[in-house]
Amino acid sequence: MRVIGGTYGGRILKSPPDKRTRPTSDRLRETLFNILATQINETTRFLDLCAGTGAIGIEAVSRGAEHATFVDRSRKACALVEENLDSLNIPEEKTEIHALSAENFCGREHRYGWDIVFYDPPYETDYTVVLLEFALPESRLLNKSGILIAEHHSKNALPDAIGHLRRWRILKQGETSLSFFERS
């Protein structure tokens, strides 16, 4: 696995030794970041929720995001994210890592929201719990004009709208889909 573009483009990322983590393919990451290219700049706050290797958040930082937050319930995954960040010499002030479940992390108060959120849990997960955290009227997880992208199996249909979130795009690539949500 490698960083696709930006400052760290072409650099190799360490992958997990087991098959329990399903990293987003290089091809899908490239497609995703082609779509997000105009959204990422030096003020972008990026949240990689269910981060796994951290490849998505690292890609965002590589392409100019100001800050990336990595969340994964697995301490081993968090250690792998830390290893990947260290191997690229990404400054610590540009990142933070939390060993928490997505539900637990989203249910907490946060000082700042995020401009782009990438949510990629195990495909058998009930996505509704986390989507509802972003959809609540009082939610401050997603900044104004922010986007939430959920990666899911194409057979797992996500709702077009939930609370104050509405899906405005769905991208299918093989058996994987990306659903793009914004606050309505």
N, C-alpha and C positions, 0 to 999 in steps of 0.2 A: 504494500500500500504506500502511496506517495502523496505529497501535497501537489495539487494540480497547477495552481498559478499563483502569481503575486510574488512577494518578497522571498518566500521559502519554497517557491515552485520547483518541483523536481526532487526535493529532499524526501528521503525515505522515512516512513513512520513505522514504529514497532507495532506488530499485530499481537493479539492475545494468543497464548499457546493452545487454548482449548477452542472448541467449536460452539460454545454457548453464546458468544457474542457474534452478532451478525453485522459486520461493518457495511456501511453504505458503499456501493460499488464506485470505483473511480469514474465510470461513465455517468452514473446518476449524479454524483457530486459535481461533475463538470457541467452538466445540464442545469442543475440547481443554481450554481453560481453564475452561470450565464444569465439566468433569469434575474438574479439578485444584484447583478453588477452595478446598476444605477442606484441601488438602495444602500450600498456599503460605502462609508466614507470615514473620515477621521473622528467623527462624533458618534458613530454607530456602537450601540451596546448590543452584544449578541449572547443569547442563552442557548447552550447545547444541552438539552434535557434528555437524559438517558444517554450520556456521552460515549460510553464504550471506550474506544481508543482516543476520542477527542478530535478525530479527523475533521469533522464538520466545523467545530469552533476554531480549530487551528487554521483551516482554510479561510475562515472569515478574517482572522487576524492577519494572515498572509496577504489578504486582499485589501487591507487597510482599516479594518474595524478598530475602534479605539480600545475596546475591552471585550473579553469573552469570559463568561461564567460557564463552568462545566459541572454538571450534576449527574451522579450515578449512584445507585444504591450499593454497588459493589466496591468495597475498599480496594480490591485488586484492580478493578477498572480505573479507579481514581489514581492509583499508583502508576498505572500504565500511561494515563494522561500526563501525569507529572513527568514521567520519563521522556515522553515525546516532546513536551514543552522544553525540558532541559536540553534535550539533544539538539533542538533548533535555536537554543539561546534566546527564547522569547522572554522579554523582561517580565518579572513577577508582577509588577504594577499593572500590567495589561490583562492579567488573568486572575481567576479565583476558582477553587475546586471545592465541591461539597459532596461528602459521602452521605447522601440522603435519597430516599425514594422521591420520585417526581411529585407524588401526591403530598408528601410531607413538605418538600421544598416550596411548592406552590401555595400551600396553605399557610405559610408564614408571612409576616410583614417584611417588606423589603424597602430599603431607603430609596432605591431607584428602580424604575421599570426597564424593560428591554425594547429595542427597536425591531429586532428580528429574533424569533424563537424557533428552534428546530427541535421537534419532539419525535423521538424514534424509540419507543419502547418495544419490548418483545411483542411480536404480532398478536399473540393470544391475549394481551392486556385489554382491559376495558378502558378505552380511551376517554369515555364520558367524564370520569372523575376529574381528570386534569383539564379537559376542555371546559368543563363547568367553572373551574377556578378562574380561567381567563375570561369567561363569558359573564360572570357576575357584574351587575351594574357598578358596584363599588370597587371592582378589581383595578389595581394599579400595576399589574404584572406587565401589561403591554402598553408601551408609550403611544401617544397619539400618532396616528398613521403607521403604527407598527404592524408587523405581519407575524402570524404563527403558521408554521409549516409542519404538518404531521405526516410522517412516513408510515405507510401501512400496506398490508397485503391487498392487492386489487380486489380480492373477493370479500374483504372486510369493508363494507360500505360505511363511511362516516356521514353524519348528517350534514345537510346543506346549511343549516342554521341551528345554533344552540345558544340560548340566552342572547347576549349582545354580540355574539360572533356570527359571521356569515362567511361561507366559503365562496370565493370568487374565481377559483381556478382549481382544476385537478389535472395532474400530469401523470400519465401511465407509461411505465417503461418495464416491459416484461410482466412479471408477477407483482411488481412494486408500484405503488402510487404515492404521489405527493399531493396532499390537499392543502391549499393556501387559504388561510382565514384572515379576516380583519374585523375590527370592532365596528358594529353598525350603529 
